[in-house]
């Protein structure tokens, strides 16, 4: 059965996108990362928020622009949206209901991960009790503003148990199980 994983690159001060959804800051922190390389083969599908899908691409202007993991991964993507287009590219499925999109992504993933992309979708997975793991790649930068890794007005404590902590040349990888 598929596990649901939120994998994300984050600044040291807790932002996954800069002001206005800017992702360009991330590009300089891409590079060899054995943790990410190993993860890619374990992903069976993506569950993506519409703002993330439509948002800034950290690979803009590069060969991997518009592709998951800069072109390192291919497969079915389930985009949660209130605006379902009339047509979509192959392997991209726009779904107007979170629970349905998650069920479809899990079915497509088989025994691999459903990889979550987008802070709001990750929050919805947590609230539904459906998020199994979190992999955070911490980039050595302070952004000061933007989209937080996890934002829940009024606060909400989520217990995590560390699975691993590893280093790569441009990031520190922290992998947790949601408890």
Kinemage of the C-alpha trace (Angstrom):
@kinemage 1
@onewidth
@group {chain A} dominant
@subgroup {mainchain}
@vectorlist {calphas} color= white
{ca unk a 1} P 0.000 0.000 0.000
{ca unk a 2} L 1.254 3.480 -0.884
{ca unk a 3} L 2.663 5.811 1.754
{ca unk a 4} L 2.091 9.557 1.536
{ca unk a 5} L 5.294 11.623 1.710
{ca unk a 6} L 5.691 15.389 1.799
{ca unk a 7} L 9.146 16.099 0.344
{ca unk a 8} L 10.214 19.698 0.194
{ca unk a 9} L 13.183 22.049 0.109
{ca unk a 10} L 13.034 24.677 2.837
{ca unk a 11} L 15.109 27.678 3.869
{ca unk a 12} L 16.612 27.541 7.347
{ca unk a 13} L 13.961 30.026 8.527
{ca unk a 14} L 11.108 27.741 7.419
{ca unk a 15} L 10.045 28.966 3.960
{ca unk a 16} L 9.453 26.695 0.961
{ca unk a 17} L 8.814 29.603 -1.418
{ca unk a 18} L 9.859 33.208 -1.206
{ca unk a 19} L 7.597 36.270 -1.389
{ca unk a 20} L 5.006 35.982 -4.148
{ca unk a 21} L 5.693 32.253 -4.510
{ca unk a 22} L 9.242 32.837 -5.807
{ca unk a 23} L 11.113 29.545 -6.205
{ca unk a 24} L 14.189 30.896 -8.010
{ca unk a 25} L 16.162 30.995 -4.739
{ca unk a 26} L 16.159 27.192 -4.738
{ca unk a 27} L 18.158 26.690 -7.937
{ca unk a 28} L 21.561 27.313 -6.405
{ca unk a 29} L 20.893 24.582 -3.807
{ca unk a 30} L 20.177 21.855 -6.344
{ca unk a 31} L 23.000 19.466 -6.818
{ca unk a 32} L 24.046 15.958 -6.027
{ca unk a 33} L 21.901 14.612 -3.216
{ca unk a 34} L 21.948 10.826 -2.760
{ca unk a 35} L 18.792 10.982 -0.614
{ca unk a 36} L 16.813 12.616 -3.425
{ca unk a 37} L 18.325 10.370 -6.092
{ca unk a 38} L 17.244 7.282 -4.133
{ca unk a 39} L 13.796 8.746 -3.436
{ca unk a 40} L 12.929 9.367 -7.085
{ca unk a 41} L 12.812 5.627 -7.834
{ca unk a 42} L 10.463 5.144 -4.868
{ca unk a 43} L 7.813 7.636 -6.064
{ca unk a 44} L 4.760 6.140 -7.761
{ca unk a 45} L 2.654 9.287 -8.159
{ca unk a 46} L 2.440 12.953 -7.237
{ca unk a 47} L -0.340 14.777 -5.388
{ca unk a 48} L 0.022 18.442 -6.296
{ca unk a 49} L -1.751 21.610 -5.212
{ca unk a 50} L -2.965 23.886 -7.989
{ca unk a 51} L -0.927 26.868 -6.764
{ca unk a 52} L 2.179 24.702 -6.838
{ca unk a 53} L 1.290 23.328 -10.274
{ca unk a 54} L 0.728 26.838 -11.696
{ca unk a 55} L 3.479 28.463 -9.634
{ca unk a 56} L 7.035 29.512 -10.176
{ca unk a 57} L 9.346 26.768 -11.463
{ca unk a 58} L 12.797 26.614 -9.823
{ca unk a 59} L 14.009 25.044 -13.100
{ca unk a 60} L 12.790 27.987 -15.207
{ca unk a 61} L 15.015 28.402 -18.220
{ca unk a 62} L 16.730 25.047 -17.694
{ca unk a 63} L 16.280 21.714 -19.446
{ca unk a 64} L 14.015 20.380 -16.664
{ca unk a 65} L 11.574 23.297 -16.727
{ca unk a 66} L 7.984 22.211 -16.147
{ca unk a 67} L 8.962 18.681 -15.126
{ca unk a 68} L 8.838 17.035 -11.714
{ca unk a 69} L 12.224 16.905 -10.001
{ca unk a 70} L 13.677 18.856 -12.928
{ca unk a 71} L 12.882 16.001 -15.291
{ca unk a 72} L 14.257 13.300 -13.011
{ca unk a 73} L 10.830 11.719 -12.466
{ca unk a 74} L 7.938 10.838 -14.752
{ca unk a 75} L 4.559 9.379 -13.908
{ca unk a 76} L 0.996 10.237 -12.944
{ca unk a 77} L 0.318 13.561 -11.279
{ca unk a 78} L -2.968 14.338 -9.525
{ca unk a 79} L -3.565 18.071 -9.305
{ca unk a 80} L -6.156 19.179 -6.742
{ca unk a 81} L -8.080 22.166 -8.092
{ca unk a 82} L -11.417 23.951 -8.205
{ca unk a 83} L -10.645 24.846 -11.845
{ca unk a 84} L -10.547 21.618 -13.861
{ca unk a 85} L -9.390 22.341 -17.427
{ca unk a 86} L -11.123 20.832 -20.446
{ca unk a 87} L -7.965 18.937 -21.396
{ca unk a 88} L -4.617 18.149 -19.804
{ca unk a 89} L -1.233 16.706 -20.728
{ca unk a 90} L -0.711 12.943 -20.539
{ca unk a 91} L -0.278 11.645 -16.984
{ca unk a 92} L -1.729 14.843 -15.456
{ca unk a 93} L -5.134 14.447 -13.841
{ca unk a 94} L -7.020 17.458 -12.506
{ca unk a 95} L -9.386 16.486 -9.685
{ca unk a 96} L -11.792 18.832 -7.902
{ca unk a 97} L -11.980 16.856 -4.651
{ca unk a 98} L -9.027 16.332 -2.285
{ca unk a 99} L -10.128 12.915 -1.001
{ca unk a 100} L -10.741 11.614 -4.513
{ca unk a 101} L -7.398 12.933 -5.782
{ca unk a 102} L -5.576 11.314 -2.860
{ca unk a 103} L -7.338 7.977 -3.405
{ca unk a 104} L -6.474 8.054 -7.112
{ca unk a 105} L -2.849 8.970 -6.391
{ca unk a 106} L -2.568 6.141 -3.855
{ca unk a 107} L -4.029 3.684 -6.332
{ca unk a 108} L -1.579 4.788 -9.020
{ca unk a 109} L 1.418 4.654 -6.658
{ca unk a 110} L 0.959 0.980 -5.779
{ca unk a 111} L 3.598 0.094 -3.173
{ca unk a 112} L 5.562 3.292 -3.773
{ca unk a 113} L 5.202 6.808 -2.370
{ca unk a 114} L 2.587 9.381 -3.199
{ca unk a 115} L 4.824 12.440 -3.143
{ca unk a 116} L 3.014 15.601 -2.025
{ca unk a 117} L 3.953 18.922 -3.609
{ca unk a 118} L 2.505 22.066 -2.045
{ca unk a 119} L 2.130 23.356 1.508
{ca unk a 120} L -1.674 23.509 1.460
{ca unk a 121} L -2.049 19.954 0.122
{ca unk a 122} L 0.419 18.726 2.756
{ca unk a 123} L -1.652 20.480 5.446
{ca unk a 124} L -4.822 18.836 4.111
{ca unk a 125} L -3.096 15.437 4.191
{ca unk a 126} L -2.126 16.045 7.831
{ca unk a 127} L -5.635 17.138 8.793
{ca unk a 128} L -7.078 14.024 7.118
{ca unk a 129} L -4.615 11.779 8.987
{ca unk a 130} L -3.143 10.701 5.643
{ca unk a 131} L 0.435 12.026 5.786
{ca unk a 132} L 2.891 9.257 6.683
{ca unk a 133} L 6.296 10.902 6.294
{ca unk a 134} L 8.041 14.261 5.767
{ca unk a 135} L 11.400 14.709 4.036
{ca unk a 136} L 12.739 18.238 4.424
{ca unk a 137} L 15.853 19.343 2.592
{ca unk a 138} L 17.125 22.349 4.507
{ca unk a 139} L 18.981 24.828 2.303
{ca unk a 140} L 21.548 27.098 3.964
{ca unk a 141} L 19.708 30.353 3.313
{ca unk a 142} L 17.371 32.725 5.170
{ca unk a 143} L 14.473 34.115 3.091
{ca unk a 144} L 12.632 36.186 5.714
{ca unk a 145} L 9.209 35.879 4.075
{ca unk a 146} L 7.160 33.636 1.816
{ca unk a 147} L 5.253 30.380 2.102
{ca unk a 148} L 5.906 28.467 5.304
{ca unk a 149} L 6.562 24.723 5.376
{ca unk a 150} L 3.584 24.275 7.686
{ca unk a 151} L 1.162 27.005 8.595
{ca unk a 152} L -1.899 26.414 10.729
{ca unk a 153} L -3.504 29.604 12.095
{ca unk a 154} L -4.024 29.253 15.824
{ca unk a 155} L -1.388 26.527 15.934
{ca unk a 156} L -1.528 22.768 15.648
{ca unk a 157} L 1.059 20.400 17.046
{ca unk a 158} L 2.083 17.468 14.857
{ca unk a 159} L 4.374 14.872 16.396
{ca unk a 160} L 7.245 13.614 14.270
{ca unk a 161} L 9.735 10.795 14.792
{ca unk a 162} L 13.095 11.114 13.060
{ca unk a 163} L 13.862 8.371 10.549
{ca unk a 164} L 17.168 9.798 9.332
{ca unk a 165} L 19.375 12.862 9.126
{ca unk a 166} L 21.906 13.061 6.308
{ca unk a 167} L 24.001 15.727 4.635
{ca unk a 168} L 24.476 16.543 0.992
{ca unk a 169} L 26.765 19.220 -0.462
{ca unk a 170} L 23.968 21.817 -0.654
{ca unk a 171} L 21.380 20.672 1.925
{ca unk a 172} L 20.749 18.855 5.170
{ca unk a 173} L 18.132 16.118 4.755
{ca unk a 174} L 15.770 15.426 7.653
{ca unk a 175} L 13.340 12.524 7.209
{ca unk a 176} L 10.490 12.038 9.698
{ca unk a 177} L 7.568 9.719 10.310
{ca unk a 178} L 4.321 11.394 11.364
{ca unk a 179} L 3.214 9.979 14.726
